[in-house]
Amino acid sequence: MTAAHVFDQMTTGIGSVPFADASASARFVLDVGLDIPFWPQLPKRSFRELMNPQFAEGLPCFRTDADAKRAWFEIGDDKAEHMTAFYEKVLAGDDAILALSEKVAAGYHTFLAELASRETHFDWLKGQVTGPISFTLSMQDQDRRPIFYDPDLKEASVQALAVKGRQQLDALRPFAKDVMIFIDEPVLAAFGTSAYLSLTADEVIRLIDGVAAPLREAGATVGVHCCGNTDWAMMTQTSVDILSFDAYEYGDSVGLYPNEVKRFLERGGALAWGIVPTSDAVRVETAETLSSRLDEQMRDLASRGVDPDRLRAQALITPSCGTGPMEVEDARKAFETLVALGSIRRKGGRSSR
């Protein structure tokens, strides 16, 4: 990183929304007032739009059962044949097999169509991919063994996720000056626990950079999102530009690593503060109470030696996580509160579109 990523507390979302209608979802994220609209993932529309099966389409050995609402990898004697066919196409630049289809990403396609129908050109737009660690530890083979433990499928997944991110970058570029792609890694909230003792920091960094580095080389600004507590010192060692975290429930977790956060910001990185709760707490919080909460967290980091001006300038504001599991009205309130909070943080000003 060289030049600092100055967002001045612009607002954006994480990914999922609780709506089932794709067109209405696209219009909502474009019209609610976000500084950085994002394409909406619609897990309540179909199990295929859950964050793991959504990004598995096109990978070798992948299977789904619509009746059972199940997605898995069927690894048999023909695995080598499937792997060879996959790599022949990807290495030749024929990555159409990895395109997000409307069957698994209706919100993505309607978002692009809605953008094309409008004359608005944005400063920023946002896409997202499931992170390689969460994907490979959550997706399983026919014996319910995570594909993380299959070296061939693990590496193919990393390449596929990078391609799927780059395809989003290419699709969103005509409508914005800049594009950010977030790598969503909820599983990292369990890093260091007994459930994932075999997962090392070096492997976390390698896998995330396996997706982030190609996207950055293609021109994307790349973030990584974890909606729980994790080793943020480890995350600052990746090549990502933005660290996105649940500042409502776990804001103090980032404060445990002031020296690492300071260096991350000094080399140009930004923090995405997920200060708007995606729990029932959204019903009682207001933009004013959340602004005070955010001020307190920033003051705490500043007291530990982090430049307060950088904290404010190199900051985004988001919901604490995706709003997909929320009730529709709660999600609407979360975004309305987020937009109001953004206005407060910038003293009523709006970013240019």
N, C-alpha and C positions, 0 to 999 in steps of 0.2 A: 504494500500500500504506500502511496506517496501523498497525493493531495487528500486533505481531510474530506470525509463524507459529511457535509453540512446539510442537515435536513431541517434544522430549526423547529423540531418537535412537530413535524408533519404527521398526519394520521393515516393509518392503513389497517387492513384486517389480516388475519392469519390464514384463513382458507375456507373452512366449511361454514355453511349457513343452514338453518333448519327448514328451509323451504323445499318444496317438491317440484314446483313449477320453474323450469329452467329460464324461460323468458322473463318472468317476474323477478327471479333472483338476479339476473343480469341487470335489469333496470334498477333494482333496489341498490346494488353496490355502486352503480354509476350516479344515482340521483340522491343518495342519502347525505352527500356532502363531504365524503372522504377526500383528502388531498391526493391520495394514491389509491385509486380503485384496483381491485384484484378480481381475478376470475373466481366464481363461486363453486366450491365443491358441494355436492348435494347428496350426502349419505342417506337421507331419508327418502330419496327418490328410488334408490336401488342399492342392493348390497355391493354391486359392482363399483359404486362410487365411494365406498369406504377407502380410506387412504392407502391400504395395501393392495387389494385387488385392482384398484384403479390404475396403478402404475406397473402392474404385472403383465398387462396385455402385450403380446408380441415376444415375450421371453420364451426360450425353448422349454418344452415339457410342461407348460402352464395349462391348467384345466379349470373349468368352472362347472358347477351343477346348479342351475337356476332354481330348480325345485327345492333343493336342500340349502340354497343360499350359501354355497360353500365354494371356496377357491383354494387350489393347492397345486403342487408340482408333482407330476407322475413320472418318477424316475425309474426307467426300465433298461433293458438291454440295448434299446435304440437311442440312449442318451447321447452317445458320441455322434451319431448321425444328425441329431437335432442341433447339437452344439456347433458342428461344422457348418451346417446350413445357416445358422444364425450369424456366425462370424464372417462367413463369406459375404453376406449381404451388408453387414455393418461396416466391415473394413473396406468394402468397395464404395461406401458412401450411400448405399441404398438402404436408408433407414426408415422407409415408409411403414415397415412392419411394426415400428415402435410408436407411430403416431397415436395420440390420444383420440380414440374414436368417439363418436357421439353416444355410443352405447354405454361407455364408461365415464364420459365427461361431458354430459349435456350442457352443464353450466359454462364450460369452457367455450364450446361452439356457439352458444347463444350470446355469450359475452363478446366474442369476436364479431359476430353478425351485428350486434347492437353498436359496437364501436364503428363498424363500417358504415352504418346508417346515419351516423352523426358527423358533424363537421368539427367537433371539439378535438383539439390536439393537446395531450396532457404533458406536463413536465415528466411525470413518472407513471408507470403502470407496474403491476406486480403479478407474478405467477408463483407457483410452488410445486415442489416434488417431495415425495416421501423420502426421508433420509435412508442411506444405504444400511445403517445399523438397525434402525427400526424395521425396515423392510425385510432384511435377511433373517433377523431374529424372530419376526412375527409370521412370515410366510413359511409354510411347512410342506414337507413331501407327503406321500401317501401313508407313511408310517408316523406322521405327526412329529417328524424331526425337523427343526428349523434348517432352512437352506443355508444359513450362516456356516454350517458345518460341512457343506458341500463346496469345496474350493472352486469348482467350475461354475456353478450357478451363482456363487457369491460374486465372483469377478464379472460375470456376464451382467448381473444386476447393477453393479456399479456403472458399467459402461452404458447400460440401457437408461438408467436414471439421468446420467449426464446428457444423453441424446434427447430424452424427453424434455429436459430443461432447456436445451438449446433450441429445440423446435418451438417451445413457447416464446423464447426470446425473439426468434425470427418472426413469429406470428404477431407479436405485440409491438415490434419496432415501428411499423408504419404509423402507429397511433400515439407515439410518445417520444420525447427526446431521450429518455433513459428508461431502462427496464431493470427491475430487481427480481431475483428468483430466490425464494426461501427454501431451505432444506429442512423439512420438519422431522425432528428426532425426539419423539416422546419417550422412547425406550431409555434414552440417556438419563432420565430421572432415576433409573435403577442402577446406574453405573456404580461399580464398587460394592454392590450388595451381593449376598450369597447366590442370588439368581444368575448373576453374570460374572462369576469370578474369573472365567477364562477370557473375558474381554479386557484387553490391555489398553492403556492410553495411546500407545503407539499405533495400535490397530484402529482405534477410533479416529485418530488424526489422519491416518492413511486413507481410510474409507471415505471420510468426509471430503478430504482434498481430492480424492478420485472423482468426485462429482463437482466440487467447487472449482477446482483449477481449470478444467476445460470450459466451464461457463464463464469464468472471469476472462479467460483468453479470448472468448467469443464476444466479449463486451458487456456482459451482465455484471451488475452489482449483486453480490451473493450474501445472503444471510443464513444463519442456522437458528432454528427455533426449538427450544425445549420448555415445556410447560410445567416443569417441576424443578426441584433442586438437582444440580449436577456439579461436576468439577469444572467451574468456569475458567480456572487457570489453564486447564487442558484445552478448553475451547479457544482460548486466545492464541494457542499455538497452531491452530489451523490457518488456512489462507483466506478465510471468509472475511467479508467487509462489515457485517452486522451480526451482533449477538442479540437474539430475541428471547426474552424471558418473562415469566409470570411475576411481575413486580407487585401484584396485589397480595399474593400469598407467600411469595418467596423473595421479596425484594432484598431482604437482608442477606440472602445467599451470595449475591454478587458482591456485596460489601465485604465478604470474607477474603476477597482477593484484590485489595486496592492497588497493589503494585502492578499486578498483571493487567488490571483494567486501565490503569494510567498509561502503561506502555502501549496497550491496544489502541487507546484513543490517540496517543501521540503519533502512532504510525498511520493514523487516518481512519481507524475504525469507528463505528457508531454503535450505540445501544438502542434497542427497541424495547421500550418500557411497556410491558403488558399490564397496565395499571387499572384498566376497566375490567371488573370481574365478570367471568362467564358462569358464575354460580348464582344462587338466589340472592346473594348480596347486592346484585345489580338493582334490585327493587328498592333498596334503601339508600344507596350511594347517589351522589349528585356530582356534576362536573366540579363544583366548588370543593366538596369534601375530597374528591380524588386529586384535585390540584394540590391541596394541602398535603395529602399523603405523599404525592410525588415530590413536592418540595422537601419534605422531611427526609426522604430517601436520598435525594441528591445532596442535601446538606451533610448527611452522614458520610457519603463518599468523599465529599469535599474536605471534611474534617480529617480524613485519612490520607490527604495529600493529592487527591485527584482534582485537576483544574476545574472549577465550577463553570467557567465559560465554555469549556469543551463539553462538559456534561449537558449543558443546555443546547448548544449548537449542534453537537453530533448525536442527536437524539431523534428517535421516532416514538410515537405513542400509538399503542394498539390495545385490543382486548387481550386478556391474559392467555387465551387459547382460541381455538376455533369455536364458533358459536353453534355448530351443527347439532350437539346434543340438547340445546336449550329449547324452551318453549318459544314459539314464534314471537310473541309479544315481548318476552324478556330479551330476545335477540335484537329486536327493533330498538328497545330502550338502550341496550348496550351500545349500539352504533350511534344513536342520537346523543347519548351522553359523551361518547368518544368525540364526536364532531364538536359539541359544545365545549368540551375540555380543550380541544385543539385551539379553538378561538380564544379561550381564556389564556392559554399559555403564550399565544402570540399577541395578546392584548387586543383581540378583536380582528386582527389582520388575516387575510387569506392568501394562500399562495397563488401564483398565476397558473393558468391552465393553458 
